[in-house]
Amino acid sequence: MSLKISGLTKKFGEQVALNGINISISNNEIIGLLGPNGAGKSTLMKSITGVLKIDEGEILFDDKNITENDIESKKKIGFLPENNPLYNEMYVKEYLQFVANLHNIKKERVDEVIELVGITPEKSKQISQLSKGYKQRVGLAQAILHEPDLLILDEPTNGLDPNQIVEIRNVIKEIGKEKTVILSTHIMQEVEALCSRVILIHQGNIIQDSPISEFKGKFGSLEEAFQSYTVYKL
């Protein structure tokens, strides 16, 4: 898997959401995408997945332009957006089977993923009846169902209780052994627990892209490093 982003720019009216972004990813790793609210993280993730049309620059996935090869690229990318759009009137297994049918995936894979993300006891329930934690698991299940080479997760543990957070982290960690994961989060403990690399975006610019140890550098914690790189650049 390779992802190369060159000169990526995205504007909303006069506001520049992304300003000439350059990123290169070629190894299976879990990357923490950090930044204050409004920094451009979600815009970047939606650009990679093809949800948003880019204004300038290009994104190459496996050396192919995603704009020109959008269907092929999307087959290899899994995405869990922050708002986790689910069909609440559907039942868990019914919904995942629906997603599997879209990807022409065998039904055995649905059962495998249900077990992997820990929703076996809930698989016969209507999605609207699930707790937020289980809804997040269903969203994660749909994102990995087609075994994507690149998995993009936007705040995957937001609103979960401590036990659920640990369980979801363990699932992500297992996936990251064989796939590339881009993880957007505000939880620094999550970055330390999962990520080997940090990409910090602020005001539409990449201001740090380094191994987590280098990102932390001389600071006592990731929180201190994050504040140093962002607060004083407002």
C-alpha positions as CSV (number, residue, x, y, z in Angstrom):
1,M,0.0,0.0,0.0
2,S,1.2,3.5,-0.8
3,L,-0.4,6.9,-0.4
4,K,1.2,10.0,-1.7
5,I,-0.4,13.4,-1.3
6,S,1.1,16.3,-3.2
7,G,0.2,20.0,-3.0
8,L,-3.3,19.2,-1.7
9,T,-5.4,22.4,-1.4
10,K,-9.0,22.7,-0.5
11,K,-11.0,25.9,0.0
12,F,-14.5,26.6,1.3
13,G,-15.2,30.1,-0.1
14,E,-12.4,32.3,1.1
15,Q,-11.4,29.9,3.9
16,V,-8.4,27.7,3.1
17,A,-9.0,24.4,4.8
18,L,-5.9,22.7,3.4
19,N,-2.9,24.6,2.2
20,G,-0.6,22.6,-0.1
21,I,-0.5,19.4,2.0
22,N,2.3,16.9,1.3
23,I,2.2,13.4,2.9
24,S,3.8,10.1,2.0
25,I,2.8,6.8,3.5
26,S,4.2,3.4,2.4
27,N,4.5,1.1,5.4
28,N,1.9,-0.7,7.4
29,E,1.6,1.6,10.5
30,I,-0.9,3.4,12.7
31,I,-0.6,7.1,12.2
32,G,-2.1,9.6,14.6
33,L,-3.6,12.6,12.8
34,L,-3.7,15.4,15.3
35,G,-4.8,19.0,15.3
36,P,-7.1,21.5,17.0
37,N,-10.7,21.7,16.0
38,G,-11.0,23.3,12.6
39,A,-7.4,22.5,11.7
40,G,-8.4,20.5,8.5
41,K,-8.2,16.9,9.8
42,S,-11.7,15.9,8.6
43,T,-11.2,17.7,5.3
44,L,-8.0,15.8,4.7
45,M,-9.6,12.5,5.5
46,K,-12.6,13.2,3.3
47,S,-10.3,14.2,0.5
48,I,-8.4,10.9,0.7
49,T,-11.6,8.9,0.7
50,G,-13.0,10.9,-2.3
51,V,-15.9,12.3,-0.3
52,L,-14.7,15.8,-1.1
53,K,-13.4,17.1,-4.4
54,I,-10.0,18.6,-4.1
55,D,-9.2,22.0,-5.6
56,E,-5.5,21.7,-6.3
57,G,-2.8,19.0,-6.0
58,E,-3.2,15.2,-6.3
59,I,-3.6,12.1,-4.2
60,L,-2.1,8.9,-5.5
61,F,-3.2,5.6,-4.0
62,D,-1.0,2.7,-5.1
63,D,0.4,5.1,-7.7
64,K,-3.0,5.8,-9.2
65,N,-4.8,9.2,-9.0
66,I,-7.9,8.7,-6.8
67,T,-9.9,11.3,-8.8
68,E,-9.3,9.3,-12.0
69,N,-9.6,5.9,-10.3
70,D,-12.2,6.6,-7.6
71,I,-14.1,3.3,-7.6
72,E,-10.9,1.2,-7.6
73,S,-9.4,3.3,-4.8
74,K,-12.5,3.2,-2.6
75,K,-12.5,-0.6,-2.8
76,K,-9.2,-0.5,-0.9
77,I,-10.1,2.2,1.7
78,G,-12.2,1.8,4.8
79,F,-13.7,4.9,6.5
80,L,-15.3,5.5,9.8
81,P,-16.4,9.2,9.9
82,E,-17.0,11.0,13.2
83,N,-20.8,11.0,12.9
84,N,-20.9,7.3,12.1
85,P,-23.8,7.3,9.7
86,L,-25.8,4.0,10.3
87,Y,-29.2,2.9,9.1
88,N,-30.8,2.8,12.6
89,E,-33.9,1.0,11.4
90,M,-31.9,-2.0,10.2
91,Y,-30.7,-4.9,12.3
92,V,-26.9,-5.3,13.0
93,K,-26.3,-8.4,10.9
94,E,-28.7,-7.3,8.2
95,Y,-26.9,-4.0,7.9
96,L,-23.5,-5.6,7.7
97,Q,-24.8,-8.1,5.1
98,F,-26.1,-5.2,3.1
99,V,-22.6,-3.6,3.1
100,A,-21.1,-7.0,2.3
101,N,-23.4,-7.3,-0.7
102,L,-22.2,-3.9,-2.0
103,H,-18.6,-5.2,-2.0
104,N,-19.5,-8.7,-3.2
105,I,-18.2,-10.3,0.0
106,K,-19.1,-13.8,1.2
107,K,-21.4,-14.0,4.2
108,E,-18.8,-15.8,6.2
109,R,-16.8,-12.6,6.3
110,V,-19.7,-10.9,8.0
111,D,-19.7,-13.4,10.9
112,E,-15.9,-13.1,11.1
113,V,-16.0,-9.3,11.5
114,I,-18.9,-9.4,14.0
115,E,-16.8,-11.6,16.2
116,L,-13.7,-9.5,15.6
117,V,-15.3,-6.2,16.8
118,G,-17.2,-7.9,19.7
119,I,-20.8,-7.4,18.7
120,T,-21.9,-11.1,18.6
121,P,-24.4,-10.6,21.5
122,E,-25.9,-7.7,19.7
123,K,-26.0,-8.9,16.1
124,S,-29.8,-9.6,16.1
125,K,-30.7,-6.2,17.6
126,Q,-32.0,-3.2,15.7
127,I,-29.2,-0.6,15.4
128,S,-31.4,2.0,17.1
129,Q,-31.4,-0.1,20.2
130,L,-27.6,-0.2,20.6
131,S,-25.6,1.9,23.0
132,K,-23.1,4.4,21.5
133,G,-20.3,2.0,22.1
134,Y,-21.9,-0.8,20.2
135,K,-22.9,1.6,17.4
136,Q,-19.2,2.6,17.1
137,R,-18.3,-1.1,16.8
138,V,-20.9,-1.6,14.0
139,G,-19.3,1.4,12.2
140,L,-15.9,-0.1,12.6
141,A,-17.2,-3.4,11.3
142,Q,-18.5,-1.8,8.1
143,A,-15.2,0.0,7.6
144,I,-13.1,-3.2,7.8
145,L,-15.6,-5.6,6.2
146,H,-14.0,-5.5,2.8
147,E,-10.4,-5.8,4.2
148,P,-9.2,-2.5,3.1
149,D,-5.4,-1.7,2.7
150,L,-6.0,1.7,4.3
151,L,-8.3,2.3,7.2
152,I,-9.2,5.9,8.1
153,L,-10.9,6.5,11.5
154,D,-12.2,9.8,12.7
155,E,-12.5,9.9,16.5
156,P,-13.4,6.2,16.7
157,T,-13.6,6.1,20.6
158,N,-15.4,9.4,21.0
159,G,-18.1,9.0,23.7
160,L,-17.1,5.5,24.8
161,D,-16.6,4.3,28.3
162,P,-13.1,3.3,29.5
163,N,-13.7,-0.4,28.9
164,Q,-15.1,0.2,25.5
165,I,-12.2,2.4,24.6
166,V,-9.7,-0.3,25.5
167,E,-11.6,-2.9,23.5
168,I,-11.8,-0.7,20.4
169,R,-8.1,0.2,20.8
170,N,-7.2,-3.5,20.8
171,V,-9.2,-4.1,17.6
172,I,-7.4,-1.2,15.9
173,K,-4.0,-2.4,17.1
174,E,-4.6,-5.8,15.6
175,I,-5.7,-4.3,12.3
176,G,-2.6,-2.1,12.3
177,K,-0.3,-5.1,12.3
178,E,-1.3,-5.8,8.7
179,K,-2.9,-2.6,7.4
180,T,-2.2,1.1,7.4
181,V,-4.4,3.1,9.8
182,I,-4.9,6.8,9.9
183,L,-6.4,7.7,13.3
184,S,-7.8,11.1,14.1
185,T,-8.2,11.7,17.8
186,H,-7.9,14.4,20.5
187,I,-7.0,11.8,23.1
188,M,-3.2,11.8,23.6
189,Q,-3.2,8.5,25.5
190,E,-4.7,6.9,22.5
191,V,-1.9,8.2,20.3
192,E,0.7,6.9,22.7
193,A,-1.1,3.5,23.0
194,L,-1.5,3.0,19.2
195,C,0.6,5.2,17.0
196,S,4.2,5.0,15.8
197,R,3.9,8.2,13.8
198,V,2.2,11.6,14.3
199,I,1.1,14.0,11.6
200,L,0.1,17.4,13.1
201,I,-2.1,19.7,11.1
202,H,-2.8,23.3,12.1
203,Q,-4.6,26.0,10.2
204,G,-4.6,23.8,7.1
205,N,-0.8,23.2,7.2
206,I,1.3,20.2,8.2
207,I,3.5,21.5,10.9
208,Q,4.9,18.2,12.1
209,D,5.3,14.7,10.6
210,S,7.5,12.5,12.6
211,P,7.9,9.3,14.7
212,I,6.0,9.8,18.0
213,S,9.3,9.9,20.0
214,E,10.5,12.8,17.9
215,F,7.2,14.6,18.1
216,K,7.3,14.4,21.9
217,G,10.9,15.4,21.9
218,K,12.0,17.5,24.9
219,F,8.5,17.8,26.3
220,G,7.3,15.8,29.3
221,S,4.1,14.6,27.6
222,L,2.3,14.6,24.2
223,E,-0.1,17.2,25.6
224,E,2.8,19.6,26.2
225,A,4.2,19.0,22.7
226,F,0.8,19.5,21.1
227,Q,0.3,22.8,22.9
228,S,3.7,24.0,22.0
229,Y,3.2,23.3,18.3
230,T,-0.3,24.8,18.1
231,V,-1.1,27.4,20.8
232,Y,1.8,29.6,20.0
233,K,1.2,29.5,16.3
234,L,-2.4,30.9,16.5
